Amino acid sequence: MAGIDDLPPLRDVIAAHGLSARKSLGQNFLLDLNLTAKIARQAGDLTQSDVLEIGPGPGGLTRGLLASGARKVVAVEKDSRCIPALQQIAEAYPQRLTVLEGDALELDTAAHLQPPYRIAANLPYNVGTELLVRWLTPKDWPPPWSSLTLMFQKEVAQRIVATPGSKAYGRLAILSQWRTDARIVMDLPPGAFTPPPKVSSAVVHITALPAPRYPADPAVLSRVVAAAFNQRRKMLRASLRGLAPDIEDRLIAAGIKPTDRAEQIDLERFCALARSFA
Ligand code: SAM
């Protein structure tokens, strides 16, 4: 069977460029191109979109994205050892791959991408949650991206899609579900990666909603939710006391029992509570 492209197998790329995995950079590579093509397909029809990829490494997912027809991929990689391997992919897909060397937490990629673009990544675990929170909290909504297709540790993926009443339910679930649809679309065992990480992983596909599900000021909602879940075992009348002296009245007006705990409260009632501070 023909491969997804005419480039060498990823094991050869890694050997040729001396890409021994570095733990400090969260390097767990995907070497099976059938698998990276499958992940790329989860991102939807890419033919009309630019795609931002964080941490391409030796380029397995990059090749999957390009082979599935992405109009253009902008790949941000911190490890300079990977850049020549990525340049080889750029040559095989003329005009369609831009490689940027640098830290995704610092680099400004906006100038390279036409919105609404998609984001796809097998994220470095050490920066994954921070990047997600940034993407979910832009200055304006809708954001410049239309979808995020991201690999996380399974435990983080479960926190993104968690519903009230579960242990995983918290700030990340509310932040995600307030303005997006988020689903786990693939589970991957440690053995899918080289070297294998200690825990299982999952791919989450997140699509931006045109507007929030319920009205609320983002900064106020964020403050209320942070205070509620910082002391998640306490009753809300205690954990939120610092927000307002009449917090019990506000909770009742939002349909919340003051003796409830944060993990029992759904998104709609958190938004109602946030609006009481508007
Ligand atoms: N996408 C590749 C794959 O699936 O095989 C590599 C994934 S590996 C989990 C994470 C990648 O992110 C590594 O290549 C690592 O060098 C890169 N990386 C780590 N921290 C980064 C940062 N702050 N900015 C950009 N890339 C980073």
Residues whose N, C-alpha, C, O or C-beta is under 5 A from the ligand:
A	BS01	SAM	L25 G26 Q27 N28 F29 L30 G55 P56 G57 G60 L61 V76 E77 K78 D79 G102 D103 A104 L105 N122 L123 P124 V127
